Amino acid sequence: MNCIELSQQADRIASSFSKQDLAKLVLALKSNRESLQHAVEVIDTIDSRSGCTLEEAWDEVLAGDSQLLVEHEE
């Protein structure tokens, strides 16, 4: 992906979130020390499903990580 495409994608993502949702995402990253990869997965989850809330996407992404940890431990 070139810089122009990346910029256009960033604009589309930013326009699909309210400022409050973006602020929640930043706070969640800072306070819970979640990774940038988690944030990208959350954005992808929201982008791929209409009506998916920020909270639902975070729960799904983190549950997926928890499931991966359980599978690796077995």
Secondary structure, DSSP 4 states (H G I P E B T S, - for coil): --HHHHHHHHHHHHHHS-HHHHHHHHHHHHHH---HHHHHHHHHHHHHSTT--HHHHHHHHHHHHHHHHHHHH-
